[in-house]
Amino acid sequence: MTRSFPTHQAVWEAAERAGLVDIGPHGEKVLDNNLEIRPCESVPDEIVDPGSDFIFS
């Protein structure tokens, strides 16, 4: 996914909707395929489709 989200919770919810979350061996949520969540700043000219988890540029 490529966009900023307002909260860490919102990132995980978007990852779940995209099918990128697995359950780890101890029952914890983990990202699929060695993906990771990294902080980023939003960009003023982002065009975000409401309900979409991606940026269109």
Summary of the structure (lengths in Angstrom):
residues: 57
radius of gyration: 12.4
end to end distance: 13.5
largest distance: 40.8
contacts: 99
relative contact order: 0.26
helix: 23%
strand: 21%
